[in-house]
Every structure is written in structure tokens, then in C-alpha cells.
Amino acid sequence: MTTLLEARYRAVLRLLPAHYRREREEEMVETYLWGIDRETQDQSRPTLGEAASIAALALRTRFGVAGAPRPYALLGSSARLFALVAVLLQAASAVVDRVLELTQAFSRGATQRHLFQAEFTDHGLLAGAAAAAQWILPLLWTAAYFALLHDRRRLARICALLAALPTLQPLFAPLVSETAVPDPAFATAFALLAWLPALALCAAHHRDAPPARLPAGSPGLAYMASCVVMGASLVLLPAFPDPAWAPASCFVAGAVGWLLWRGRRTDRRMPGGALALAVLGLLLLAVRVTALYLWLGVHLPAEYVGGSLGQTAALAVLTATLAVVGRRDLAVR
């Protein structure tokens, strides 16, 4: 006869995928019930720690472990590649933005330099510390990227979560001050672009996952190429570049290159790449569209409007193409 405690354990174990429960459920239930007097099992329940460990195991198994069915393996591969490429994009964007900001501040005279320094010194100690954190923390995307590729997963998770924190400031500032969110849609889309990769890194690059690696090229070369593409895109459009411009330009160049590279290969050693890039493209498209919405009704230079509209169209076409390729990958047996 099934006791109440056993029924509760089986209910919690339903978090696990069906294929994993078929192989391990009975063994796990016996392990959890071992040493517990049967007469007291109707007054007991799984501990919070046991439930948390089962939930963590469910997350790992759904993101692909050795011997997992193909749908779970594909989901895990897609999530890991999405996290890696998105972290690379964030890392290059943060470095390029700050290098160009420093270059502009210290190469255009004392006035420009004073304006840059005033952001950290002229608003009080607390505001200055917050501004410094906003400026410094995104640089941890670079640390997360190289830590992940050197299999330092815990360090990569910590750095990615810290690097994503500044994107929450526009959303939570109105709760503690009278500051208004300039545009909630843009702030939300920009926060999702940071937090979804950070959370995907934490969930998909678990201890049972294979080591992270790029589809092609070395980590340093990919990082430098991303920085060069983003920097060049900002130099080519010096008037009103918004936060979406450089990452979207890099994604368009990288996605086109990946599609051409994929078309020349007969093997598929890294499944899920198309799905990963399609999700990243969708996030960038949301940021691009909401950034454009901010400037509706404002007279802007023609090169900015034309470039932004062209970039939006390229993102939409590439995201749709990658989604179609990803769907074909799912259909392959």
C-alpha cells in the first residue's frame, strides 16, 4: 500500500522528464524512503532541500545530459549556444561602448572630460557609486565569456548575473525615487536581452553539460572580430547611435556568416545553432523596434532613419530564415 509520503515524493518526481522517471523513479523513491519508519510516513513530507534538488535535476535533464532523447539534447545544445553567443555579443558591446566613451571624453578637451567625470562625482557619494557600478559591471560580460570557454562555469554564472544587473536600474528606479522610465517597452526589451542569456547560461551550462565551445574560430578571435564589427558600425553611423545599433550590426554580420559556413558543411556536429541564433535575433529585433519607437515624431538625420529601418528589415529576414532552418533541424530524425 502506498503511503502518503511515497505519494508526495512521486508527485515531486513528476518534475522530471518522462524518460528519466521510467529509468530512475523507483530507485529514487526507495532511496528517499530508506530508513523512514512506515508508521510515520503518513505524517511526513519531502524536505525543501530534497524538492530543490529534484527541481535542479529536472532542469539539468531537460537541457540535455548524456543519453537524453534527441529533443532534450537539441534543446540543451540550443540553449548552451544561445547563452554563449549572447554573452559574447554583450561582452563586445560593453567594451566597445566604454572604449569609445573614454576616447571621446579624453580627446575633445577639458570640457568633455569634465562632463564625463561629473557623472561620478557631482551627484553625491551614493549616486556616484551607483553610476560607477552601472559603468563597470557590464565589463564582467567579458569575464563571463572567457570563464565559460575555459570551463570555469561557476565564475561565468556569477559574472554574467552581475553584468546583467545594470539593465534592471531603469525598471526599478521609479520604485525608490521619482525617476520615470523613459520607455518601459525599450527598458524591458533591453533587460531581457541581458537576463535571458544570463539565465540560460546558469541553466544550460550545468555540471553534466559538455564544455562550451564556439562553432568555429578561437575565443579570442571571435571576441576581437565582434569588437571590430561593432566599433566600425558605430564609426560609420556617428549620429545618434542607440544601444541596439552595434549589437544588431554584429549579429547580422555573424548570422550571415554562420549561414554561409553551415551551407558549406555536410556534418552537423553542433545541432541547435539555428534555433539559438533565431532566439537571439528575436530579442535583438525587439530591442531594435522599441528603440525606433522612442524616436517617432522626432526629426532625425536621414542616414540614421534609413540605417535603422534597413537593420530592422535585415534582422527580421535573418530571424525568419534561422527559424525555418531550426525547424528543419527539429524535423531530422
C-alpha positions as CSV (number, residue, x, y, z in Angstrom):
1,M,0.0,0.0,0.0
2,T,1.3,3.4,-1.0
3,T,1.9,5.7,1.9
4,L,1.2,9.5,1.8
5,L,5.0,10.2,1.9
6,E,5.6,8.0,-1.1
7,A,2.8,9.7,-3.0
8,R,4.3,13.1,-2.2
9,Y,7.7,12.0,-3.4
10,R,6.2,10.7,-6.6
11,A,4.4,13.9,-7.1
12,V,7.6,15.9,-6.8
13,L,9.4,13.5,-9.1
14,R,6.9,14.4,-11.8
15,L,9.0,17.4,-12.4
16,L,11.5,15.1,-14.1
17,P,11.1,14.2,-17.8
18,A,9.2,11.1,-18.5
19,H,12.2,9.2,-20.0
20,Y,14.2,9.9,-16.8
21,R,11.3,8.8,-14.5
22,R,10.9,5.5,-16.4
23,E,14.6,4.6,-15.7
24,R,15.1,6.1,-12.2
25,E,11.8,6.8,-10.4
26,E,11.6,3.5,-8.4
27,E,15.2,3.6,-7.4
28,M,14.9,7.3,-6.3
29,V,11.7,6.6,-4.3
30,E,13.4,3.7,-2.5
31,T,16.4,5.8,-1.7
32,Y,14.2,8.7,-0.3
33,L,12.1,6.2,1.8
34,W,15.1,4.3,3.1
35,G,15.3,4.3,6.9
36,I,12.0,6.1,7.5
37,D,9.6,4.1,9.7
38,R,6.4,3.2,7.7
39,E,4.1,4.2,10.6
40,T,5.4,7.8,10.4
41,Q,5.4,8.2,6.6
42,D,1.8,9.5,6.6
43,Q,2.9,12.4,8.8
44,S,6.0,13.3,6.8
45,R,6.7,15.2,3.6
46,P,9.7,15.8,1.3
47,T,12.1,18.4,2.7
48,L,12.6,21.7,1.0
49,G,16.2,20.7,0.1
50,E,15.0,17.4,-1.5
51,A,12.4,19.3,-3.5
52,A,15.0,21.8,-4.6
53,S,17.5,19.1,-5.6
54,I,14.8,17.4,-7.7
55,A,13.9,20.7,-9.4
56,A,17.6,21.3,-10.2
57,L,17.9,17.8,-11.6
58,A,14.8,18.3,-13.7
59,L,16.3,21.4,-15.2
60,R,19.6,19.7,-16.0
61,T,17.9,16.7,-17.6
62,R,15.6,18.9,-19.7
63,F,18.7,20.8,-21.0
64,G,20.3,17.6,-22.2
65,V,22.6,15.1,-20.4
66,A,24.4,12.0,-21.7
67,G,21.9,9.6,-23.2
68,A,19.0,12.0,-23.3
69,P,16.4,11.7,-26.2
70,R,17.1,13.9,-29.2
71,P,14.6,16.7,-28.4
72,Y,16.2,17.3,-25.0
73,A,19.7,17.0,-26.5
74,L,18.7,19.6,-29.1
75,L,17.1,21.9,-26.6
76,G,20.2,21.7,-24.4
77,S,22.6,22.4,-27.3
78,S,20.5,25.3,-28.5
79,A,20.3,26.9,-25.0
80,R,24.1,26.5,-24.5
81,L,25.0,28.0,-27.8
82,F,22.4,30.8,-27.3
83,A,24.0,31.7,-24.0
84,L,27.5,31.6,-25.3
85,V,26.8,33.7,-28.4
86,A,24.6,36.2,-26.5
87,V,27.3,36.6,-23.8
88,L,29.9,37.2,-26.5
89,L,27.6,39.9,-28.0
90,Q,27.1,41.6,-24.7
91,A,30.8,41.4,-23.9
92,A,31.9,43.0,-27.1
93,S,29.2,45.7,-26.9
94,A,30.1,46.7,-23.4
95,V,33.8,47.0,-24.2
96,V,33.3,48.9,-27.4
97,D,30.8,51.4,-25.8
98,R,33.2,52.2,-23.0
99,V,36.3,52.5,-25.2
100,L,34.5,54.9,-27.5
101,E,33.1,56.8,-24.5
102,L,36.6,57.2,-23.0
103,T,38.1,58.1,-26.3
104,Q,35.5,60.9,-26.8
105,A,35.9,62.1,-23.2
106,F,39.6,62.4,-23.2
107,S,40.3,63.5,-26.8
108,R,37.9,66.5,-27.1
109,G,39.2,68.9,-24.5
110,A,38.7,69.6,-20.8
111,T,35.0,70.4,-21.1
112,Q,34.2,67.0,-22.4
113,R,36.4,65.3,-19.9
114,H,34.7,67.2,-17.0
115,L,31.3,66.2,-18.3
116,F,32.4,62.5,-18.2
117,Q,33.8,62.8,-14.7
118,A,30.8,64.7,-13.4
119,E,28.6,61.7,-13.9
120,F,30.5,60.0,-11.0
121,T,31.5,63.0,-8.8
122,D,28.8,65.7,-8.9
123,H,25.7,63.9,-7.6
124,G,26.8,62.7,-4.2
125,L,28.6,59.6,-2.9
126,L,25.6,57.1,-3.3
127,A,24.7,58.3,-6.8
128,G,28.4,58.3,-7.8
129,A,28.8,54.7,-6.6
130,A,25.7,53.7,-8.5
131,A,26.9,55.4,-11.6
132,A,30.3,53.7,-11.2
133,A,28.6,50.3,-10.9
134,Q,26.5,51.0,-13.9
135,W,29.7,51.7,-15.9
136,I,31.9,48.9,-14.6
137,L,29.6,45.9,-14.1
138,P,28.8,45.3,-17.8
139,L,32.5,44.7,-18.4
140,L,32.0,41.4,-16.5
141,W,30.4,40.0,-19.6
142,T,33.9,39.6,-21.0
143,A,35.0,37.7,-17.8
144,A,31.9,35.5,-18.1
145,Y,32.6,34.8,-21.8
146,F,36.2,33.7,-21.3
147,A,35.4,31.9,-18.0
148,L,32.8,29.8,-19.8
149,L,35.1,28.9,-22.6
150,H,37.7,27.9,-20.1
151,D,35.2,25.7,-18.3
152,R,35.0,27.9,-15.2
153,R,31.2,27.6,-15.1
154,R,30.6,28.9,-11.6
155,L,32.7,32.0,-12.2
156,A,30.9,32.5,-15.6
157,R,27.5,32.4,-13.9
158,I,28.5,34.9,-11.2
159,C,30.0,37.3,-13.7
160,A,27.0,37.1,-16.1
161,L,24.4,37.8,-13.3
162,L,26.4,40.7,-12.0
163,A,26.9,42.1,-15.5
164,A,23.2,42.0,-16.2
165,L,22.2,43.9,-13.0
166,P,22.5,47.4,-14.5
167,T,19.7,46.7,-17.0
168,L,17.3,46.5,-14.1
169,Q,18.0,50.0,-13.0
170,P,15.6,51.8,-15.4
171,L,12.8,49.3,-14.3
172,F,13.3,49.6,-10.5
173,A,14.5,53.2,-10.2
174,P,10.9,54.5,-10.1
175,L,10.2,52.3,-7.1
176,V,12.8,54.0,-4.9
177,S,12.9,57.5,-6.5
178,E,10.9,59.9,-8.6
179,T,12.8,58.9,-11.7
180,A,10.5,57.9,-14.6
181,V,11.2,55.1,-17.0
182,P,11.9,56.8,-20.4
183,D,10.2,54.0,-22.2
184,P,9.1,50.8,-20.5
185,A,9.0,48.7,-23.7
186,F,12.6,49.5,-24.5
187,A,13.8,49.1,-21.0
188,T,12.1,45.7,-20.8
189,A,13.4,44.5,-24.1
190,F,16.9,45.6,-23.2
191,A,16.7,43.9,-19.8
192,L,15.5,40.7,-21.5
193,L,18.5,40.8,-23.9
194,A,20.8,40.7,-20.9
195,W,18.9,38.4,-18.5
196,L,17.7,35.6,-20.8
197,P,21.4,34.8,-21.8
198,A,22.5,35.0,-18.1
199,L,19.7,32.7,-17.0
200,A,20.3,30.4,-20.0
201,L,24.0,30.2,-19.0
202,C,23.1,29.2,-15.4
203,A,20.5,26.6,-16.5
204,A,22.1,25.0,-19.6
205,H,25.8,25.0,-18.7
206,H,25.2,22.7,-15.8
207,R,27.8,20.3,-14.4
208,D,26.7,17.5,-16.6
209,A,26.8,19.6,-19.8
210,P,29.7,19.3,-22.3
211,P,32.3,22.0,-22.3
212,A,31.3,25.2,-24.1
213,R,32.9,25.8,-27.5
214,L,32.3,28.0,-30.4
215,P,31.1,26.6,-33.7
216,A,34.2,28.0,-35.5
217,G,37.3,30.0,-34.6
218,S,39.1,30.6,-31.4
219,P,37.5,32.5,-28.5
220,G,39.9,35.4,-28.7
221,L,39.5,35.8,-32.5
222,A,35.7,35.7,-32.2
223,Y,35.8,38.3,-29.4
224,M,38.1,40.7,-31.4
225,A,36.1,40.3,-34.6
226,S,32.9,41.2,-32.7
227,C,34.5,44.3,-31.2
228,V,35.9,45.4,-34.6
229,V,32.5,44.9,-36.3
230,M,30.7,46.8,-33.6
231,G,33.2,49.6,-33.5
232,A,33.2,50.0,-37.2
233,S,29.4,50.2,-37.2
234,L,29.4,53.0,-34.7
235,V,32.0,54.9,-36.6
236,L,30.1,54.6,-39.8
237,L,26.9,55.9,-38.1
238,P,28.2,58.6,-35.8
239,A,24.9,60.4,-35.5
240,F,22.5,59.2,-32.7
241,P,23.6,55.6,-32.5
242,D,21.3,53.9,-30.0
243,P,22.2,50.9,-27.8
244,A,20.7,48.5,-30.3
245,W,22.7,49.6,-33.3
246,A,26.1,47.9,-32.7
247,P,24.9,44.6,-31.3
248,A,22.4,44.2,-34.1
249,S,25.0,45.1,-36.7
250,C,27.3,42.4,-35.3
251,F,24.5,39.9,-35.2
252,V,23.6,40.5,-38.8
253,A,27.2,40.0,-39.9
254,G,27.7,37.0,-37.7
255,A,24.4,35.3,-38.7
256,V,25.0,35.7,-42.4
257,G,28.5,34.3,-42.0
258,W,27.2,31.4,-39.9
259,L,24.5,30.5,-42.6
260,L,27.2,30.6,-45.3
261,W,29.5,28.5,-43.2
262,R,26.7,26.0,-42.4
263,G,25.8,25.6,-46.0
264,R,29.3,24.5,-46.9
265,R,29.4,21.8,-44.2
266,T,28.0,18.3,-44.5
267,D,28.3,17.3,-40.9
268,R,26.1,18.8,-38.1
269,R,28.4,18.4,-35.0
270,M,26.7,21.3,-33.2
271,P,22.9,20.9,-33.6
272,G,20.6,23.7,-32.4
273,G,22.7,26.6,-33.8
274,A,19.9,27.9,-35.9
275,L,17.4,27.8,-33.1
276,A,19.9,29.6,-30.8
277,L,20.5,32.4,-33.3
278,A,16.8,32.7,-34.1
279,V,16.0,33.4,-30.4
280,L,18.9,35.9,-30.1
281,G,17.7,37.5,-33.3
282,L,14.2,37.8,-32.0
283,L,15.5,39.5,-28.8
284,L,17.6,42.0,-30.9
285,L,14.6,42.7,-33.2
286,A,12.5,43.6,-30.1
287,V,15.2,45.9,-28.9
288,R,15.6,47.4,-32.4
289,V,11.9,48.1,-32.8
290,T,11.4,49.5,-29.4
291,A,14.5,51.8,-29.9
292,L,13.0,53.1,-33.1
293,Y,9.6,53.7,-31.4
294,L,11.4,56.1,-29.0
295,W,12.2,58.4,-31.9
296,L,8.8,58.5,-33.6
297,G,7.9,62.1,-34.4
298,V,11.4,63.3,-33.9
299,H,13.3,64.8,-36.9
300,L,16.5,62.7,-37.2
301,P,19.3,62.5,-39.8
302,A,18.3,60.5,-42.9
303,E,21.3,58.2,-42.5
304,Y,20.1,57.2,-39.0
305,V,16.5,56.5,-40.1
306,G,17.5,54.6,-43.2
307,G,20.1,52.6,-41.4
308,S,17.8,51.7,-38.6
309,L,15.0,50.7,-40.9
310,G,17.4,48.6,-43.0
311,Q,18.8,47.0,-39.9
312,T,15.3,46.1,-38.7
313,A,14.5,44.5,-42.1
314,A,17.7,42.5,-42.1
315,L,17.0,41.3,-38.5
316,A,13.5,40.3,-39.4
317,V,14.6,38.4,-42.6
318,L,17.5,36.7,-40.8
319,T,15.4,35.7,-37.8
320,A,12.8,34.2,-40.0
321,T,15.4,32.3,-42.1
322,L,17.1,30.9,-38.9
323,A,13.7,29.8,-37.5
324,V,13.0,27.9,-40.7
325,V,16.4,26.2,-40.6
326,G,15.9,25.4,-37.0
327,R,12.5,23.9,-37.7
328,R,14.1,21.6,-40.3
329,D,16.8,20.6,-37.8
330,L,14.0,19.6,-35.4
331,A,12.3,17.5,-38.1
332,V,15.5,15.5,-38.7
333,R,15.4,12.0,-37.2
